Amino acid sequence: MPTTPDTDPALNFVAPDQLRIGLYIFLDIPWFRHNFTLNSFKISSEQQIRELQTLGESRFRFDPARSTAPASASPEPAHTILKPPVAPAPPDARMIEKLARIQRLTEQRKNIAKVEKSFAKASGVMRSLNKNLVSNPKESLAEMDLMVDEMVDVFLARPEVTLQVLGEKSGGEEIYYHGLNVSILCLMLAKELGLAPDQARLLGTGALLHDIGLSEIPDKVLRKRPEHFTKPERELRALHVEFGVNLGKKIALPPDVLVIIAQHHELADGSGYPLGTTLDKISPLARIVSLVNFYENLCNPMDPASAMTPHEALSYMYAQRRSKFAPDVLQVLVHSLGVYPPGSIVKLSNDAIAMVMSVNPKKALRPWVLVYDPSVPKDEAIMLDLEMEPSLNIRQAIRPDTLHPAVQAYLCPRKRVTYFFDGKTTSETHGA
């Protein structure tokens, strides 16, 4: 059943002196005019009641369905005579912190704009690579090497890397977005797995190019959903691995990259293809690409209707397909993405609905989230850094298709999960 938006309980009000612990209230004033984290929440303390009463509001809207207050906290009768509001209190430490939170939000929006610009540049390189790899391999690979070097520098040398899920306008259905996603996620794992820079470069290149053999497959097969393949079509598509290795040799890719291309569909238990190779014979770099490729295909399959949420994909891999992957690589993926990877729709501990926007691999359980709040315009939506909000945490993941249409329209869950990174320099990390 779709989650009901906060705008449904529109006609239930209480006066300031009727506020009590357990009422789920809505603040119909701008977010920056009060010191509470969100505009809707369940009252949990007498201190909150006192702070609400200093806001100068003559009444407060509340939701009976989400309230646990005693029955005496009834909706305000039309004839109720309201007492004069308590005079607003001067700014206190919490309001000062709220202003600092707004400043962090402003900086985060700037960071997102930079990340989307960098992604556009990287996807342009991939677009050019796909078109010119065979006709002009030397120049194309040189351009790609520059991009890989930059990503390796970010993920291995920078003090903090934030993985950011991008807006729908940034992604697309083209094959090169898949290669870019796989490469970014692989390099995110490289540091935790202790890879040296030269190995990370080979990993990044192999991840970008693991599907180059698909260029040899007819479009009518590539665009067909796997469940509709005939047996010959399925066998033909599987040949993209062999085609990729042959193409890689033709353009003189390094041997380690060729192995990644050859083994990116092999699985640890021998159930992969084309050779059914087991873990002990899969190269260390190919183990990483195979795992990430599997995850990416669950989140972004040919048929969007069968897509898993990032949370579901990670849970499925860990709980039901664990034997198919190198244990150390799977463990690092779970640790780095967190229980709720970027792109996940979640319910917070205060019942607010949000989308996980970014995660720092070092603080995976405290990501940035974009919060649904109908009292705040969509283009000014509140984003919270949960590391800075100790009173809030993620309670559970929610499937996007269970959301009320108003919530879906506000959060815009991605049809395609596209990642890029925000690598901060030391000076940026310390606020210089």
N, C-alpha and C positions, 0 to 999 in steps of 0.2 A: 504494500500500500504506500503511495507516495507520501513523503514527509510534508506536513502542512506548514506553510510559511507563517512567519510571525505576524503577518497582517490580519489573520483570521479573527483573533480575539480583539475586535475593534471597539466594543461598546461597554467594556467592564472597567470601571474606574474606582479608585479609592482616594480619599483625602489624605493629606500628609500624616494626620494623627491616626489614620487607620492602617498605616503601614505596619507590617509585622514579619517576623522571620518565617520563611516558607512561601511568601508571595513571589510569583514570577512576574516581574514588572518590565515595562518598556519606557525608556526615556525618550520622549518625543521632542528632543532638543538636539542641536548639533553635537557631534561627538567630542569636539574640542572644548565644549563649555562645561564639562564635568570631569571629575577625576576617576571615573570608573573605566575599566578596561573596555567594556562593550556597552551598547545601548540597550541591551536586554539581558536579564540575568535573574536568578532566584536569590532573594535576600537571605543572607546566611548569618548576620550578626546585628546586634543593637547599634554597633558603630556605623554600619551601612545605613541603618534607618536614620540616625542623626545626620549623616552626611547628605542623604536624600532630602531631608527636611530643610537643609540650608540652601537648596537649589532655587528656592523661590517659586516652585511650581504649585499651582492651586489644586492639582489632582494628578494621579498617576494611573496610566493604563496597565491592566494586568491580565494574565491568562489563567483562568480557573483550572484548565486541564493540566497545566504544568505546575500548579501551585500545590503546596502541601500545608498551607496555613490552616488554622482552625476555622470552622464554619462561620464564626463570628466576623471573619474578615470578608464580609459579603460585598457584592457590587454596590457602588454608591447610588442611593436613591436620588431621583431627580430633584427632590425638594431639600436635600441636605444643605445646611448652611455651613459653608466652609470657613474655617478660622483663617485669620490673616497669615500669610506665609512668613516663615522665619527669615530674618534678614540673611542674605548670602554671607558666608564667611570669607575672609580674605584668602588668597592663594596659600595653600599649605604645601608640605613636602610632597604629598601625593599628586597635587596639581602640577607642581614643578616637574615631577617624574612624568606626568602625562604630556607635558610640553616636550620633554626630552624624547618621549615615545613618538610624538608627531614628527619631530626632527629626524628620528631614525627611519620613520616611514617615508619621509621625503627623500632621504638618501637611498633607501631601498628602491624607490621608483626610478631614481637616476641610474642605479646599478642595473636594473632590469632593462632599461633603454640601451645601455652600453652592451649588455649581453646579447640582446636581440640584434644589434648592429654587427657585433662580432660573428654571430651565427649566420647572418645574411652574407657576410664576406666568406666564411668557411663553406657555406653551401654553394656559393658561386664558384669556388675552387673545385668542389666536387662535380658541379655541373659541367665545368670546362674539362675536367679530367675524363668524365664519361664520354664526352664528345670527341676528345682529341688523343686519348690514350694510345690508340693503335697508329693513328696517322702521324702523331708527333710525340712519341713516348718520352724522349729526353727532356723536352721542355715541360711536359705535363708532370712527370715525376719530380722534376726539380721544384716546381711550384707546390706539389703535394708535400715534399720533404720539408719545405719551409713551414707549412702549416703543422705538420707533425712535430717538428722541433719546438714550435711555440707551445703546443699542447703538452709535450713532455716537460718543458720548462715550467709550465704552470702546475702540473700535477706532482712533479717530483721536487721542485725547488721552492715554490712559494709557501709561505707559512700557513695560509688558509685557502681552501678551495671550496666554493659553494656550487653545488649542482642545482641548476635552475630548470624548472619545466617552463616551456615557452608557450605563448599564446597561439591560438589556432592559426592566425595569419602568418606565423613564422614557419609552420610545417607544411607538409604536402604529402603526396602519395608516391613521389618518385623514388627510385631505388637508392639514389645517393643519400637520402635522409636516413635510410636504414644503416648504410655504411658509416655515416657520421655518428649516429647514435651508438652503434656498437663500438666504434673507436673511442668515443668519449668515455663510455662506461668502462671499457677495458683499461684505459689509462688511469681512470679513477682508482682502479684496483692495483695498479702497478706499484705504487709506493708502499702500500700495506703488505704486498707480497715480496717486497725487498728487491725489485728489479733494478738493475743498473741502467743508467740512461741509454746505453747502446741497445740493450735488450728491449727497453721501453719503446725506442724508436721503431725497432722491428715489429713489435706488438702493434703499435699504432698504425704502421703501414699495412701490415697484414689484415688488421681489422677493417681498415678503409676499403681494402681491395678483395676481401674474402669472397665476394659475390660477383667478381668481374666476368665470370663465365656465363652469367645470365644474359650478357649482351649477345651471346650466340644462340639464345633460345627465341623462337618466334614470339611476337607480341601476343598472338591469339592464345598461346599457352600460358605466358606470363600473367595475363590478365584474367585467367580462368581461376575460379576458386578450387582449391585442392580436392574438395569432396566431389567435384564434378569432373575430375580428370578421368580419362580412359586409361587403361593400363599402359599403352604406348606413350601417352602424354606424360604420365607419372615417371616412366623410365627416362623419357627425354629430358624432363626437367632435372632429374637427378644427375644427368650428365653435365650439369653446369659446373660441377666440381672438377671433372676431367678437363672440360673446356677452359676453365679458369687456370688450371696448372699449365696447360699448353700455351695459353695466351701470356701467362706470366713468364714462361721461359723465352717466348718470342721477344718480349720487351726487356729481358735480362733482369728480372727481379731477383733479389738475394735468395739463397736456398732456404733460409729460415722463414721467409715470407711465403715461398712456394709450399712449404710444409703446412703453414697455417691455412692456406687456400685448400690444400688437399684434405685436411682433417677437420675443417670447421663444422662438419656434421657428424663427426665421430663422437660416440658417447662412452663413458667409462665402463659401462656394463656390456659393451659390445653390440648394443642394439642400434647403433648409428650406421651411416653409410658414407662412402661406397664400399668400404672393406670390412666393416664390423670390427674395427680395431678396438682393443681394450685399453684401459687407462695406462698400463705400464708401457704401451707402445705409442701413446699420443704425446706429442711434444709438449713441454711445459707452457709454451706460448699458445699453442692450439687449444689446450685445455681451457684457457681463459676465454678465448674467442668463442669456442663451442658453447660454453656456459652462457655468456652474455648474448650470443646469437639466439639461443633457445629462449631466454627471457624476453628479448626484444620481439621475437616472433609471437609470443603469447600476448604481449601488450598491443602489437600492431600487425595483426594478421591480414590476409587479403580481404576477408569478410569482416568489416568493422563490427557487425552484430555478434560475432563470436569472440571479440576481444575481451581479455581479462583486464581488470584494473591492476595497476602496479602492485597493490597490496595482495590481490588474489594470486597474481602470477608468482610472486615471491613465496607466498604461503604454499601454493601448489607444488612448486619445485622442491621446497624444503621438506614438506610433509609426505608427498607422494612420489617424487621422482629423484630423491636424494642419491640413489645408487647410480644415477646416470652421470654424475659430475664429480670432479676432483673435490674431496671434502674441504680442503683448505681454501680453495677458490670460492666455493659456495658459501662458506662461513664468512669470508671477507665481503662478499657481495651483500649478504644479509646485514652485516655490521655497517657497511658503508651507506647503503640505501636506507637503513632503518626499517622498523616494522611497517612503517607507512611511507613508502617511497614518494617522491615528487609526482604529482598528478592524482594522488589518492584523495577521495572525498571522505571526510571524517566528521564525527560528532565530538565536540569538545566536552570537557567535564562540566561546563555550565549549560550544556544542551545546544550550544550554537553549532551551526553547520558551517564547515569550512573546507577549502581545498589546500592541500600541502603544495606549496610553491617551490620551496628549495630546501635542501638539507646539506648541512656540513658533515662530512664523514666522521669528524671528531665529536660531533654532538648530534648524532643521528636521531635521538629521541626528542629533540627540542627544535623542530624545524620552523621555518617561516610558514604561516598559513594565511590565506585570503578568506575573510569571514563574511558570511551572508548576513547583511543587516539592511532590511528594507528602508530604514530611516536614513541611510547614507547612500548618496547617489552611486551607481555602479562604477562610474569612472573615477570615483574617489574612495572606492571600497577599502575598508580597514585591513591592513596586513599586520600581523603580530609575529614578533620573534619570540617563540615560546621559551627560549632560554632566558629572556628578560621578564617572563610572566610566570613566576613560580606557582601562582595560585591556579593556573590552568594547565591541563594536559589533555592528550587525545584519549578518548574513551573507546572508540571503535571506528572501523571503516564502514562506509556505506556505498552501495552500488549506485552509480549515477542515475540509472534508469528507475530508481525508487524515489527520486527527488520530486517534489512538487514542481510543476513547470516554471513557477516564478523563481524558485531557487536555482533550477537549471539555467534559466536565462541570465541570472545574475552571476553565477560562478562560471558558466560556460565550460563544463567538463570537456576535455579535449577528446575529439574523435580519434586523434592520433597523438600519442605521447612523444613529444620531441624534447630532447635535453640539450643544454649547452652549459658552459661553466663560467663562473666569475672568479678569476684568480686574482686575489688582492696582493699588492706589493707590501713589503714591511711597513713603509710609510703610511699606506692607506689603512692597514690594519690598526695602526696606532693613532689614526685620526689626523695625520699631517696633511 
